[in-house]
């Protein structure tokens, strides 16, 4: 099954724009007011999307906020890569641009709650601001999302507005260090979340159930075989006495041993296998009625 990805980012050019025409098309879109670095970022994003598609992923692009919200509300994706700041979406109010990604993430959560989706969308919050504001990474991890640093230079971002505070190189260095710490911790936590996800637990319970059923079948076969063997030995002892007038001490002893082995060992193994089956079925029931095997 192909992994589906929602890539929501306002700096992804339209698929219909040829690679060689991206810079010109974006410059025209922003009436020549966008910086060279900002325009160049669109070319970079085209390459990132293309790389994902070349690796076999089914990538759906949303490069406007309204489009991203609509897709988040109406379609399920395995993974969502969500740009945090939508400064290039001219239809968004200035005060809504910086945190628009959180709204897209929340819309995915709401849609999953409505559908009671068995498989959750793994969310990646994609931003160049982690290096300047480490608290953004903390917010992402609290939401159960993976913060992923968008490697941009300052020139690749939308130009700072008039009145913005000048950058402090020393503070930027401290913030980058904090962002690195947060990103590593978030990656570990995200992997742990996937390992402990209901789907993984369900697969483990199904594996236990399959093994227990194989064990039950094996011990059941051996038990039946042992019973048949004991009946045959008893029959041999009867024939030996009735027809050949032979002593049956050894045959009877063997038959008694075989007969005694069945309840003493095989039945205990059957009981243990059935206990495993009951435990696995109980766990599957806890994980959800839809997980119950046929």
C-alpha angles and dihedrals in degrees: 000000000000116000112240120217131192107206107192112184131133092217096064111105121228113274090235092064111092116233093248092054100048097097094049094045093050093046089054092047091058094039092245092297097111118098121247090248092052091052091046089056090067089058090050092050091051087057093049093051090046091052091054092050092048088055089059102261121141100233122191113192125213112184098168126062094233091051091049093050091049093051091045090054099043109031136052119226130184091224133016121199105196125190109219102209121049099189092142094059102097093192093063121088114249093246091053099050101076096058102027091117092064089058091052090049091049091049090056090051092050093048091051091050090053093049094039085225114204091209118049124216111252104230126210117191106212118200145142090212097077088089091054099038115029092183089073089067090050090052091051094052091049087057091051092250129128115242110220122188115235103216103226132146119231088259092058093063126085108276116271113257122245112281095027115147115259116253119260109214093203093051091046089054092051091047092050090053091050090047090054091052092047093047094053093047090047092050091052091047092047092052090048089052091054092047091052095040118127091247091058092046089048092053090049091050091049090052091052090049092051092049092047092051091051090049092048091051092048095050091042090055092047092048093052090046091051092050091049090049092051092049090050092050091049090049090050091052092051092049091047092056098040100042109021100025088227126156112260101198097113095040092048091049092052092046090050092050093049092046091049092048093062099065094031099054117000096049090051090053091049089050091051092049092050090049088055090050092050091049093049092047090050091051092049089051090052091051091054143300091253090063094063109118122236 
